[in-house]
Amino acid sequence: MGSIRFDKVDKVFGPKAGGVKALDNINLEIGEKEFVAIVGPSGCGKTTCLRMVAGFEAPSAGVVSVSGKPVTAPGPDRAVVFQQFALFPWKSVRENIELGLRNKNLPAGERADLVASALKLMNLETHAEAFPHQLSGGMQQRVAIARAYVLDPDVLLMDEPFGALDAQTRVVMQEELVRLARVNPRTVLFITHAVEEAVYLADRVAIMTRRPGRIKQVLDVRKIRQAENWDKHPRIEDVMDLESFVHLRTQIWKSLREEKSANVI
Amino acid sequence: MLGRRSWIGVGTIATLLAAWFVLTTMTGIVSPARFPAPGEFWTSLRQISVRGYAGGQLLTHALHSLKLVAMGFMVAILTGVPLGLWMGWSRKAEAAINPVFLIIRPIPPLAWIPLAILWLGLGDAAKIMVIWFSAFVPSVINSFAGVRNIDKPIIEAARMLGTPRWRLVSEVIAPAASPMIFTGLRLSLQAAWTTLVAAELVGALVGIGFILNMAQQDLYPGMILVGMVVVGLLGWATTWLLGLAEKRALSWNMAARD
């Protein structure tokens, strides 16, 4: 359970004829418990890819499927972490995390246990009764991640989840996500425009072209990470200092840059 | 106790009262025939409170008016808020109802009085109906706008979590729209009081509008002023109560507002 597959997917916004073609023939397979990041110039349709897996948008052609089944509607098997957190401001941290479990009609005792472990996982235990507006951006995104994880989803969809955070918080959350991926691995589709973030977090990085978005290249980071033993460095800045990391980052950066200059001409 | 800003408000009211006293009783710049002096106001207030006027004591009149406003307002929000939420949520409902609404909306609520009397007679029911119509519109419009202005990711998050329809309405859409809903309720309450007096001016036997009507026929400016002040105070008190309810219901939203 938990693979994602894009099969000849097109997406056109607006009228069928004369609309804007956002995605052109996307083919991508994400294996079970694999972490794939999509990077691309802004407006290339990378978020649209995620939204189709979530079931918020339907493809204009082709099929998006999760665990072999075509996606038709949003559902708790595909948990989403939004860039702007999208917490319910009138619900406490606990109630935010619990809603998905109530929707699954789990008994109260089981819900309490699951919420408690999600709070613990994200270091939120002391903030369980707080309301979102009382928390910093980083804490709010921890709540959103806890709300997604507690559902025990097949896949986790993260749409620029750290884009709204300041630089320091961002680094802490990136390390946190790596820790989480070790404790509790999931199939993750991660959208970002930050190349370093993608290289640091992902098993594979897919690079998209400018609009209409196509997948230009998919880089396997996993091999290099294992060969160069990145994981022995607990801190993100030490990993980012490694020659192999810098090399990969530069490679992706150059590839993206071609897209940007093509855009200008 | 009272905050700094409240004291400024108290100061303004005190200044106005003083100016009233100076312009009428002290200097006589404004003649009693045009505007009653404080003494005359006090006499009228005592008369209606103790002996009664226009067929009843002040409390009887005030309670009757309050009852009409409360009933009209309740009916208006019980019908208006759900309708507004529904129109906000369903494009089909909006498409079906909005054209009718756009035509009915510009009709002044008071224009319904003749029809209301024809249908329901001169009793309270007709007045409640007119108050309902006037208070209905702001509730609908603001609830509608409240739903339309909900951040899309909030709804998407709820759907992603597998929230069933009824829970989506009661735990996500209604609370998300509630700041706007309360704005609508406040406007509805104001509209209810405005319409009440007008409705009672026509064919009432008790109530504040009736006091005003009788005092006008009796050429009794002091009593007219009493009626006006009582409406003002009742309107202020009910708005204050609504504000308390809003503060309780929207405690999660207060930090964002200040």
Chai-1 contact restraints between the chains, C-beta under 6 A:
chainA,res_idxA,chainB,res_idxB,connection_type,confidence,min_distance_angstrom,max_distance_angstrom,comment,restraint_id
A,F56,B,E156,contact,1.0,0.0,6.0,A-B,restraint_1
A,P74,B,R159,contact,1.0,0.0,6.0,A-B,restraint_2
A,P74,B,M160,contact,1.0,0.0,6.0,A-B,restraint_3
A,G75,B,G162,contact,1.0,0.0,6.0,A-B,restraint_4
A,P76,B,L161,contact,1.0,0.0,6.0,A-B,restraint_5
A,P76,B,G162,contact,1.0,0.0,6.0,A-B,restraint_6
A,V80,B,M160,contact,1.0,0.0,6.0,A-B,restraint_7
A,F82,B,P153,contact,1.0,0.0,6.0,A-B,restraint_8
A,Q84,B,P153,contact,1.0,0.0,6.0,A-B,restraint_9
A,A86,B,P153,contact,1.0,0.0,6.0,A-B,restraint_10
A,A86,B,I154,contact,1.0,0.0,6.0,A-B,restraint_11
A,A86,B,A157,contact,1.0,0.0,6.0,A-B,restraint_12
A,P89,B,W252,contact,1.0,0.0,6.0,A-B,restraint_13
A,W90,B,P175,contact,1.0,0.0,6.0,A-B,restraint_14
A,W90,B,W252,contact,1.0,0.0,6.0,A-B,restraint_15
A,L99,B,L161,contact,1.0,0.0,6.0,A-B,restraint_16
A,G100,B,L161,contact,1.0,0.0,6.0,A-B,restraint_17
A,N103,B,L161,contact,1.0,0.0,6.0,A-B,restraint_18
A,N103,B,G162,contact,1.0,0.0,6.0,A-B,restraint_19
A,N103,B,T163,contact,1.0,0.0,6.0,A-B,restraint_20
A,F131,B,W252,contact,1.0,0.0,6.0,A-B,restraint_21
A,H133,B,A255,contact,1.0,0.0,6.0,A-B,restraint_22
A,H133,B,A256,contact,1.0,0.0,6.0,A-B,restraint_23
